[in-house]
Each structure stands twice: as C-alpha cells, then as structure tokens.
Amino acid sequence: MVIPVHDVNPARRVPWVTYALIAANVVVFLRTPGVAGSVTGETGLAQLCRLEAFLDQWAAVPRELIHDRLPGLVPTGGVGVGPSDPGCLVGPPAYDKSPPLSVLTAMFLHGGWLHLLGNMLFLWIFGDNVEDRFGHVGHLLLYGVCGYAAAYGYALFNTDSATPLIGASGAVAGALGAYLVLFPRARVWVLVPFLIFLPLRLPAWSVLGLWFGLQALYSYGAAVSQAGTVAYVAHVIGFVVGMLLAWPLRRGTPPPPEPRGILWGTRARPGTPWRGRPGRGGERAGWVG
C-alpha cells in the first residue's frame, strides 16, 4: 500500500470547507470519551463503558438505520460488578435518537488516532482540488451525500448489525472518487514501503485506482483476517458515488500542470496561467493560485 503525501495540483481558491471539516473532525475526536486510552494504549473498563454508551448514542447503527427505531436496551455508561465477570450496564435509552441524523454525527467520530489521521490526510491532499472544482457549497454537499450513501449502503449489506458505524471514511472516499474523475493524470507524491520508504511521483489514477481496488478486495474479506472490523463496503460505495457526482464536471475541467521539478514540481506566482493545452469549449487550461 502506498502512502500519499502531496499532489502536484495547485488550487485556485482557499479550500475553507476542507479546512473546516478537518478542524471539526479533530475537535470532536479530542472531546470523545476514551480518547486518552487511544493515545496511551491503556483503557480501563469504566472508560470503555463510557465510550460504548457515547458511540451507541451518536454513531450510526445499521440495524437502527434499516428499521428506523431504537433497541429496548442500550449501554448506559456504567460498570456492573458481577461475581466473576464485570461488564457494562445496559438499560432503556435515556435519550431520543434520530437514526438518519446519526449518520451525520457518525461522520465526525473516529475510533483512534490512526483512523482519524488516515482520513484527514487523504482529505487534506485531495479535498482542496475537489472543492476548487465543485465550489465551497458543492464540495460540502458532495461530502455529505457520499457519507450518507456509504452509511446506508453499508447498512443494506448488514441489516441486523448492532455494531456502531463511525468515521469520515465514506465521505472522504467520495472526494477521492471525484478527484479520480476530474484529475486522473495529476501527479501524486507517495511513499512506498520497501525496506525504507521510497518517494515516488505517480499519476492519480494509479494511486487512487490501487486504493479503490484494495477496498473492493477487502470488502469481500479476501485479503486480511480482520476485514470485518472495517466498513470497506462503505468505502467502495462512497467512492463510486463520488465518481458519479463528478462525472458531469469532467468536461471543461482544466488539466493539472505538468511538473518539471524533481522534488515537488515547479512553483508559479498566483494568477500565472498554467502552460498546457486549452480546455474544451475555449476555456483556459487553468490557473496556479
């Protein structure tokens, strides 16, 4: 698996929505009960019970999405002390939860630092250009639509699952799918683990195509023994929906600049035209900014 670190594809406007989404995800993660355990690796039973109750209230649960109702008993956050096997207490829900709204809140919840940083890295690298092409509002709608499609699509494949579904992966996958359609030839710097991390500059279609292929493979549980713990089906669905939403915009999308530097590509002053063939319909090839 390659690790993307930078794309040679400058945007024309400041990606405020991408920045805001990253900031919101980080803030919510830091305020999630049990986050200290995910940093130190030491998680007590009381902390796990509080986290379980928090996720049950705010995460998307496939069974609830399909049947649009809450279960009779949910974790309360308390710890029960049994004769030999203490566990988390359960009881009737003390809150009013909307399953459709839980999909939105679940998009800002993450199970650990690696989960969070992985999603935010991909959003940081590829989200700015998608926002540049869709516009601020369009990018936010794309993010939300792909997140909802991924969650409900996953629920349709797991109708009886009571495991909370969390993370921005489905929404971020939608941005990756849109990027692949709009900028397939953009160059992406990646790190390839081979004894050491080797830096390579590859076209986006190979980087994102490999990522999508692995997600599709994992969704069938054919590659790793713990594939069931990650909602790979949601990643696949979000990616495909992002591609479909971006497809009408592929015509007239300026091609990215062809990098000539050996490290990060060439630099240009803001407002300088890219050197490349004109876009279709008499449009300019694009601007560096």
N, C-alpha and C positions, 0 to 999 in steps of 0.2 A: 504494500500500500504506500502511495506517495503522499507527502505532506505539503500542501501548497503554502507558500509564504508571501507571494506577491504576484500581481498580474501587471503586465506592461500594457495598460489600457486606461489612460487618464480620463477622468470625467470632467464635464464642463461646469458642473454646479456642485455646491457643497451638499453631500448626502445627509441632510439633517435627520430624515426619518430613520436611516440606518444607524446613525449615531444614537438617536433616542431609543431605538429598540435594544441596542446593545447595553446602554446605560440602565434601562428598565430591567432587563434580564439579570444584570449583575446585582442591582439593588434588591430585587425580590429574592435572589439566591442568598444574599447575605442576611436577609431577615427570615429565612426559612428555618424553623426549629430543627436542630440536629446538624446544622452546617458545621459546627465546630468539630463534630465527630468525623465529618468527611475530610477535614483538614488534618487532624491528628491521628486518625485511624482508630481512636478509642471511643467507642459508642456504648453507653450503658443501656440497660433495659428501659429505664424511665425515659431516656432521650429517644429511643426507638419508638416507644409508645406514643409520645407526643408527636413525633414525625408521622407516624402512621395515621393518627387522628387528623393531622393537618392535611395530609395528602388526600385522605378519604373525603374531606370537605371541599377541597379546592381543585383536585385533579379530575380528569375525565375518566370515568369508569365505563368500559364498553357495555356492560350489562345495563347500566343506567341510561346510556345514550340510545340503545335499541328499544328499551321498554318504557323510557321516559318516566321512571319512578325510582324512589329511594328504597333501599332494603329496610327491613324492620329493625335490624341491629347493626350498629356501626361502632368502630373504635371510639372510646371516649377520651383517650389520652392518659388514663390512669393505669396503675400497675396492680394486678391482682397477685396475692401471695397464696399459692396453693401448698398442699402438703409436700410435694416433691418437684413440681414444675410450675414456677410462677410465669405469668403471661400478662398480656394487655387486657384491660377490661373492655367490655362491649356493653352497649345499651341502646335504647331508642335514640334516633338522631335528635339533637337539641338545636338544629339549625334548619333553615329552609333552603334547599339547594336546587338550582336550575340546571339540569344536565346539559342543555345546549350552551348555557353561559359558562359552564365548567370547562368547555373546550378552550375558550379564550383565556381563562385564568391558568389552565394547564400549560399553555404555550410559554409561560414565564417561569415555570417551575423546572428545576433540574435535580438530578439525583446525586451529583457530585461535581467536583472541580473539573475533571476530565470531560464530563458530559457538557458542562457549561462552556468551557474554553474551546472545545472542539466545534460546537455550534457557532460560537461568536467569531472564531477565526474564519470560518467559511463565509459568514455573513459580512464580515469586515472586508474580505478580499473581493467577493463577487457582488455584494449588495449595492455598492456605490454606482456601478455601471448600469445595473438593472434599474435603480432609482433614477439615474440620469435619463434613461430612455422612456420609462413609464411616467416620470414625474413623481413628485412627493406623494400626492394622494393616490395615484395609481399604484405606486410601489406598496403603500400601506394596504391597499385593497388586495393586491396580489398576495402579500404575506398572509393576510387573514383568510382569504379564500383557500389558499393551499393548505394552511393549517387546519381549517375545518374539514376540507376534503380528506386530508390524511387521517384525521381522528375518526371521522365517521366511516371512512373506508376500512380502517383497521377494525373498527367495531363490527362491521358486517362480516368480517372473517373470524371474529372472536365474540360471538353474540352472548355467550354465557360467562365471559371472563369478568372477574371482580377485581383484577389487578389494576391499580391506578395507572393511567397513561399520562406521562408528563414529558415536557421538553419542547423546544422550538424546532426540533429536527424536521418535522413535516413541512413547516412554513419555510425554513431555510432551504430545504430540498427544492421547494417551488422556485426560489430565487436561482438556484443552481440550474434547474431545467430551463428557466427563462434565459439565463446567461448563455447556455449552450446553443440555444436557437439564435440568439442575437449576435453573439460574438464567438463563433466556433473556432476562428483562426487566431484569436488573441493569444499572445504568449503568456504563459504562467510559469513562474519560478517555483520549483518544487524541491523537496529534499527526499532523496531515495535512500532508505536504509540498506546499506550493503557494506557490512563491516563497520563503515563510518557513514555519516550522512553525506551523500553526494549531491551537490546542487546541479539541477538540470533545468533548462528552459524548454518547455513543451507546449504544443498548441492546446487550447482549452478543450477541444473536442476529445483529445486523448485523456486528459486529466479527469474531466467530468464523465466521459464515457466509461472509464475504468471504475470510477466511484459508483456510477449507476449500476454497472454490471455486477460489482461486488454486492451491492444492496439487494439486487434481484436474486443473486445466488444465495445470500444469507437468508432471504425471506423464505426459502424452501428448506432451511436448516441443513444445507448440504456441505457447508464449509467449516462451521465451528460448533462445538458441542453446546455452547451457551447461547445459540442463536435465539432461543425462545425468550431470553431476558430483554431483548432489544426489539422494538417495533419496526423491523426492517420493511414490512409491508407498508407502513405509513410513509416511510422514506420514498419508496417506489411510487406510491400514489401521489404524494406531494410533488415529486419531480416531474411526473407525466403531466399533471395539471398545470404546472408552471410552464412547461413546453407549449401546451395547447393555448394558454393565455398569451404567450409571447409570439405565437406564430403569425398573427395578423400584422405585427410590427416589424417582422424581419425585413420586409421590403423598405428600402429607404434608410435602414439603419447604417450609419457611417461605419466603414471598416476600421478596426483599430490600427494605430500606426505600426509600421514595420520597424522593430527595434534594431539599431545598428551598434549599440554599445555591447560590450561583453559581460557587463555586470547587471545593471538594472535597466538597460535601454537608454535611449537618448532623452535629454531634457529639452524643453522648449518653454519660451515665455508664455504666460497666459494670453490667450487671444491669437496665438500663432496658428495658421492653418496647418493641418496635417498634410504631408506630402503623399498623395495617393490618388487613385483614380476617382473621378467624381461619382457621387452616389446616383442612384437611378432617379429619373424624373428631374434631372438638372440640379440636384442638391449638391452642396459641398460635401467633400469627403468627411469633414468633421473638424473639431477644434480641440486644441490642447488647452486645458484650463483647470 
